[in-house]
Amino acid sequence: MEREYLVEGLIVVVVLLVLFVGFLSLFPEAREQIEDFSMDILGLGFAKSPEEIKATVKLARDSFDLCSVATAKNCVCDVEIDIVPGDYKIVIDNSGSGSKFILLDGSDYIEGTWDLGGRKVGFPGTVDDKYAYCDFNSMFVLTYDSGWSYMVEGFDFERVLVSSDGVSQYPVIKLDDGNFCFIDEYMVEYELDVDEKGISPEGLVKIGEYLVEKGTFSDYYSGKKFFESFGKCQAVAGK
């Protein structure tokens, strides 16, 4: 009888382990929280190693390389940026002729650097006078917390990047000159009254003109419609 109880108990444990692994694969954010808890409290080894984190950043760089192969321009690619746990962050340095991806650990120690082969990666700039712009000159700091967000060096505001799959795919616009611009929630959700006028910002690259959305009581330029107007680059980066 005791042997039967033991066998049944082992079966229950195996089933629970299978369900737990399946849960982690479906909900990467929960996995990351468990990893952080296990490292900080229990000292267990769920977290990614430094080499695995470096491979994650290299995959992001390779995603841009793959998107560059597509001949189409003014289109959208989904680049792969997986979870980077803990206090790690990715700095995108645009001070040179091309962007550099710099991986920093929690002590701001440089773990690795990857260049983009002369291409630049920018982030949405000011929305003004019905146009969308991209900033290719600043330094951007990317951090992960249930999704990727970024800050511009020297400013204290944070913007959240749009994800196309809710996990690790983040769309970028491939422009005529072969450079890339991320899409953030602010730009997608932005609405500008058609009667408003502004001053075009200096030092930013124009992506294009927002589309007019016909409203019930008034018309406005729709950020969501604008980004939906870009077709796919016929190359899904990271795949």
N, C-alpha and C positions, 0 to 999 in steps of 0.2 A: 504494500500500500504506500509506504513511504517513497519507494522507487517511482511509483506512478505520479505522486505529487511532485517529485523532483523533475521528472520528464516534462510534466505539464508546466511547471514553473519556468523551465528553460525555453519551452516553446513560446510562452508569453514574453519573456525577455527578448528573444529573437524578433518577434513581431513588433515589439515596441521600438527596437533599434532600427528596423526597416522603416517604420513610420517616421521616426525622428530624422533619419537621413533624407527621406523624401520631403519632409517639411523644410529642411535647410536648403535643399535644391530649389524649391519653389519660392522661398522667401529669403533672398540674399541679405536683406537688411537685418532680419532676425538673426541670421548666421553671424553677421558682423558684430551685433550686440553680444551674442553669446561668446564670440571670440574675445572681445574686449573684457568681458566679465571673467572669463576663464584665465586670461593672462594676468589681470590685475588682482583678482581675488584668490583664485585657485592655483594659479601658476601652471595651468595645463598648456598643451601645445597646439591649439587650434589655429592660431594666427599665422598669416603668411610669413615666410622667411624673407629676409632682405633680397635674396636672389629672385624669389617669386614676384616681389613687388617691382623689381627692376624689369622683369619680363613683362609685367602689366603695362608699364610706361612704354617699353619698346613696341608692344603691340599697338598702342595708341599711335605712335609715330609711324609704324608700318601701315596703319589704316589710312593715313593721309597719303602715303606713297601709292597705295592701291587706287585711291580715288583720283590721283593725278594721272593714272593711266587712261582713264576715261577721256574720250575726245570732246565730249560735250562741255559747254561752259554755261555759266549762270544756271546751275543746277544744284541739286542737293545730294550729298552722300551721308550715309550713316557711319560714323567712326566708332571704333570700339574703345571705350574707356571703362575698364572694370573697377571694382571696389579697391581702394587703397586704404587699409585699416589704420587705426590709431591716429597719431599726430603727424603722419606723413602728409606732404603736400607737393603739388607739382607747380613749378614756376615756369611760365612761358615768357621767355626773354626776347623782346623784339628790338633790342638795341643795335643789332648787327644787320647785315644784308638779308638774313633769313632768321626765322624763329628757332629758338633752342628750347627743348624740354629739359628742365632741371628738377631732379627728384631730391627733396630735402626730408630728412628724418625729423623726429620730434625736437632735436637739439639744433635744427637748421644746419646739420652737417650734410654736405653734398654727397649723395649716394651714387649719382650717375647723371650724365648729360648726353642728350641726343639732339643732333641738328636736323633740320627739315630740308636739307639740300637746296638752300637758297629761297625756298618758299616761305611765306609768312602766314601765321594764324592770328586773326584778329577777333575782337569781340564787339558786339553792338555798341555804337556810340550814341550820340544824342539823336532823338527823333525831333525833327524840326521842319517846318514848312512843307509838310506832307511827304518828305523823303526819309528813307532809312539809311543810316551811315554805319561804317565800321572803323574801329580804331586799330591800326596796325603798328602804332609807335610805342605804346605803353608796355609796362611789364604787368602781367596778370598772375595772380596766385589762385590756383584751384585747390579746393578742399572737398572732402566727401563726408556727408552726414545725411544718410538716407537719400542721397542724390548728390550730383556734383554742382557746386556753386563757385563763383569767382569774385575776386576783389581786384580793383585796379590799384596798383601801388601809389600811395599818396592820398587815397580817398578812403573814407570809412563806410561806404555803402557796399552791400553785397547783393549780387544778382544770381538767380537760379537758372541753370542751363535746362533747356527742354530735352527730354528723353523721348525717343520714338518707341521704345519698348518697355519703359519703366524699370529697366535693369542696367544695361551697359551700352546701349546704342544711343549716340547723341548726334543729331543732324548738324551738318555744316554746309554753308553755301559756297560752292566753288565759283569764283568770279572769272571775268574775262581774262584777267592777267594770270590766272592759275593759282592765286592765293585763296585762302579760306577764311570764312567768318562764321563763328558759332551763332546759334540762335538761342536767345534767352526768353524767359517767360514775360519779362517786361515788354519786349518788342512785339511778341505775339499778341499780348493782351491790350496793347496800346490802341487808343481810339482818339482821333483828332478831328475836330469839327472842320468841315470844308471851308468855313469862313475864316478860320484862324490862319494867321500868317506869322512866320518867324524869320530868324536870321540863320542862314546856313552856317554850321560850325566850321572853323578852320582846322586843317590838319587831318580831317577824316575823309574816308573814301566813300563815295555814294554807292549804295547797293542798288537802289531803284526807287520808284515812286509807289506809294501806297495806293491800293485800289479803293475806289469810292464804293461804300456800302450804302444802299438805299434804305433809309430807316422810315419808320412810320411817321414820325414827326419832324425828323431832320436827317440830313445826310452826313456821313462821317467817313474818314479814311480808316480802313480796317487792317490792323496788323496781321490778324489771323489769315484773312483773305490774301494778303500780300505774300506771306510765306507759303501758303498753299498753292500759289501760282507758279512756284518753281518746280520743274520736273525733276525726276530722278536722273542721276548721272550715268545710269546703266552700269554701275559698278558699286556693289555694297561693300564698303571698306570693312576689313576685318573678317570677311567671310572667304 
